[in-house]
Amino acid sequence: MRTLAEWLTLQESVHPKSIDMELTRVAAVARALGIAEPAFAVVTVGGTNGKGSTVAHLAALLAGPPPACSPRRTSSATTSASA
């Protein structure tokens, strides 16, 4: 059995950094697989909540503006009645 202090010392020696935020290893794997630069834009959405709505809004934005609305036509009966 290890003491808590021994266990923590072991963990600190195995994982010298608290959090490795670099993408060096991921970039090396991507280069090795030949996917370092995809042929198209990639958007990664992560997190706990809101991914679905975020992707839906992004899809709508990327789809471009909605088609132009044609002006509302009125019938001649409506036009003559209101004149």
Secondary structure, 3 states (H helix, E strand, C coil): CCCHHHHHHHHHHHCCCCCCCCCHHHHHHHHHHCCCCCCCCCCCCCCCCCHHHHHHHHHHHHHCCCCCCCCCCCCHHHHHHHC
